[in-house]
């Protein structure tokens, strides 16, 4: 069996912000992973990838938030998508533009 693409979506979030979700079913787990999926989920803001989940061979499941890379515990695809969506919401909340004092 060859790898089979099961998702490839570009989702507009807001002006200058989008999520890209790409998932393949692979014939056997990638080195470092315990499941039969290869995935790349990215959140891009103003042409900069600020959040990414992936599982490249040898590194296993992990996520990047800005410059910080951390291990990710893969449970299933539904949980992966829920965690990604939650991190997007958190990133948006933590990176809201700061407004100065009003001038009245």
C-alpha positions, 0 to 999 in steps of 0.5 A: 500500500502506498501513502494515501492523502486523506486531507488537504485543506486550506482554511481562511481564518481572517485576513492574513491568517490561514490554517493548512491541514495535510494528512496521509495514511501511511502503510506503516508508522513513521520512525518515531511515531506509533500510528499510521498517519503522516501529518502537517498542520500549520497556522500562518499569520502574515506569511509567518508560520506561527504554529505547526504540528508534524511528525517527520520521520525520526523526530516523531510527533511534535509541535512548534509554537514560534521557535519552541519545539515540544513533544506531542502525544498523538491520540487520534486524528480527532484529538490532533485537530482539536488540539490544533484548533485550541492552540490557534485560539490560544495563539490568537488570544495571546497575540491580540494587538495592544491598544493604547489609552483612548484620547478623549 
